[in-house]
Amino acid sequence: MSSAKQRREAIHDSIRDAAVVEFARNGLSGTSTQAIAQAAGITKAQLHYYITSKEDLYQQVLGDIVTRWKEIFFLSTSAPDDPRIVIADYVRRKIRHALHHPEVARFFAREIARGAPEMARHWGPLRQSVDEATAIIQGWIDTGRIRPLDPLLFQMNLWAVTQHYAEYETQVRMLMDRPAPTLLDETRIVEEATALFLGRCGLLD
């Protein structure tokens, strides 16, 4: 890869990362291209060389998040025939991502909280992932691998618990007496959440 291409990709990454942070803090309407450029360490003129508009950048970031989450967190990525491994792996990866990239979860949560007006083109892939995971969970139920439960609500509860540590980070830090920049106790959080969901499935030893 040429040095020029490497530099362009580095700038693209900086813009995306800056946009996630600014949109998570201030939303689409409250974020200016000047703020994004400043956070990315470039000029506003440079920013507009790489993007067509703030709105298009927002859509790009939103699409990237949905795609990336599908790649990282889809339930069938590890060992779909072993629910204990799949669920534990999902919880671990999801909580780790929430702890290390909380601004991504907050960006998405802010969009959903305002009625998801920018999500129209992204619901399809998200719903497909949920439907595929639902089929996997239902298969576990039908073959007696886990106790009967609602596959859709089980996924929603998984999402809610693991996202909590990003969306409510300030509250979590206060209650756990872990002020920033002290790291949260990832092992403690993962172990408790894993036990919670394996227990619901009847998979605890």
C-alpha positions in Angstrom: 0.0 0.0 0.0 1.4 3.4 -1.0 2.1 6.0 1.7 -0.5 8.3 0.2 -3.2 5.6 0.4 -2.2 4.8 4.0 -2.5 8.5 4.8 -6.0 8.7 3.2 -7.2 5.7 5.1 -5.8 7.1 8.4 -7.7 10.3 7.8 -10.9 8.4 7.0 -10.4 6.4 10.3 -9.9 9.6 12.2 -13.0 11.2 10.7 -15.1 8.2 11.5 -13.8 8.0 15.1 -14.3 11.7 15.6 -17.8 11.5 14.1 -18.9 8.7 16.4 -17.8 10.6 19.5 -19.4 13.9 18.4 -22.6 12.3 17.3 -22.8 10.3 20.5 -22.5 13.4 22.6 -24.5 15.9 20.6 -26.7 14.0 18.1 -27.0 14.8 14.4 -28.5 18.2 14.7 -26.2 19.3 17.5 -23.0 18.3 15.8 -21.1 20.6 13.5 -18.6 19.7 10.8 -16.2 22.1 12.5 -16.4 20.0 15.7 -15.8 16.8 13.7 -12.9 18.3 11.9 -11.3 19.6 15.1 -11.7 16.3 16.8 -10.2 14.5 13.8 -7.2 16.8 13.8 -7.9 18.3 10.4 -9.3 21.5 9.0 -12.9 21.9 8.0 -11.8 22.2 4.3 -10.0 18.9 4.6 -13.0 17.3 6.1 -15.2 18.3 3.2 -12.7 16.8 0.8 -13.5 13.5 2.4 -17.2 13.8 3.0 -20.2 15.2 1.0 -22.2 16.3 4.0 -22.7 15.8 7.8 -25.8 13.8 7.1 -24.1 11.4 4.7 -21.3 10.9 7.3 -23.9 10.1 9.9 -25.4 7.5 7.6 -22.0 6.0 6.9 -21.2 5.7 10.5 -24.6 4.2 11.4 -24.2 1.6 8.6 -20.6 0.8 9.7 -21.8 0.2 13.2 -24.7 -2.2 12.2 -22.4 -4.1 9.8 -19.6 -4.3 12.4 -21.9 -5.5 15.1 -23.3 -8.2 12.9 -19.7 -9.4 12.2 -18.7 -9.3 15.9 -21.8 -10.4 17.8 -23.9 -12.7 15.6 -24.7 -15.7 17.8 -23.6 -18.3 15.2 -20.0 -17.0 14.9 -18.4 -19.6 17.2 -19.9 -23.0 17.8 -23.7 -22.9 17.0 -24.3 -26.4 18.3 -23.0 -25.6 21.8 -25.2 -22.9 23.4 -23.0 -22.7 26.5 -20.0 -21.6 24.3 -22.0 -19.3 22.1 -23.7 -17.5 24.9 -20.6 -17.1 27.0 -18.6 -15.9 24.0 -21.3 -13.4 23.0 -21.5 -11.9 26.5 -17.7 -11.6 26.8 -17.3 -10.0 23.3 -20.3 -7.7 23.8 -19.3 -6.4 27.2 -15.6 -6.0 26.2 -16.8 -3.9 23.2 -19.1 -1.8 25.5 -16.3 -1.1 28.0 -13.7 -0.2 25.4 -15.9 1.5 22.8 -18.8 3.1 24.9 -19.2 5.9 22.4 -20.4 3.5 19.7 -23.2 2.1 21.9 -24.2 5.7 22.9 -24.3 6.8 19.3 -26.6 4.0 18.4 -28.7 4.4 21.6 -29.2 8.2 20.9 -30.4 7.4 17.4 -32.9 4.8 18.6 -34.1 7.1 21.5 -35.1 9.8 19.1 -37.3 7.4 17.1 -34.6 6.1 14.7 -35.4 8.5 11.8 -32.1 7.6 10.1 -32.4 3.8 10.5 -34.7 3.0 7.5 -32.0 1.5 5.3 -30.3 -0.4 8.2 -33.3 -2.2 9.7 -33.2 -5.0 7.1 -29.7 -6.3 7.9 -30.3 -5.9 11.6 -33.6 -7.8 11.5 -32.0 -10.5 9.4 -29.3 -11.1 12.1 -32.0 -11.2 14.8 -34.1 -13.7 12.7 -31.1 -16.0 12.1 -30.2 -15.9 15.8 -33.8 -16.6 16.7 -33.7 -19.7 14.5 -30.5 -20.9 16.2 -31.9 -20.4 19.7 -35.2 -22.1 18.8 -33.1 -25.0 17.5 -31.5 -25.3 20.9 -34.9 -25.4 22.5 -36.3 -27.9 20.1 -33.4 -30.3 20.6 -33.4 -29.9 24.4 -30.1 -28.2 24.6 -31.6 -25.3 26.6 -34.8 -24.9 28.6 -37.8 -23.2 26.8 -37.7 -19.4 26.6 -38.7 -16.6 24.2 -35.8 -16.5 21.7 -36.5 -12.9 20.7 -36.8 -11.5 24.2 -33.8 -13.5 25.2 -31.8 -11.6 22.6 -33.2 -8.3 23.7 -32.3 -9.0 27.3 -28.8 -10.0 26.3 -28.5 -6.7 24.4 -29.9 -4.6 27.2 -27.6 -6.1 29.9 -24.4 -5.9 27.8 -25.1 -2.4 26.5 -25.8 -1.1 29.9 -22.1 -0.6 30.8 -21.7 1.7 27.8 -25.0 3.6 27.9 -25.0 4.1 31.6 -21.2 4.3 32.1 -21.3 7.2 34.5 -23.9 5.5 36.8 -22.0 2.3 36.6 -18.7 4.0 37.6 -20.4 5.8 40.5 -22.0 2.7 41.9 -18.9 0.5 41.5 -16.7 3.3 42.9 -14.6 3.3 39.7 -14.1 6.9 38.6 -12.6 7.5 35.2 -10.0 6.8 34.0 -9.9 3.7 36.3 -10.8 0.6 34.3 -14.0 -1.1 35.2 -13.7 -4.7 36.4 -14.3 -6.5 33.2 -13.9 -10.0 34.6 -16.5 -9.4 37.4 -19.0 -7.9 34.9 -18.6 -10.7 32.3 -18.8 -13.5 34.9 -22.0 -12.1 36.4 -23.7 -11.5 33.1 -22.6 -14.9 31.8 -24.0 -16.7 34.8 -27.3 -14.7 34.5 -27.9 -15.9 30.9 -26.6 -19.4 31.2 -28.8 -19.8 34.3 -31.9 -18.7 32.3 -31.0 -21.4 29.8 -30.5 -24.1 32.5 -26.9 -24.4 31.6 -25.2 -23.7 34.9 -23.3 -26.6 36.5 
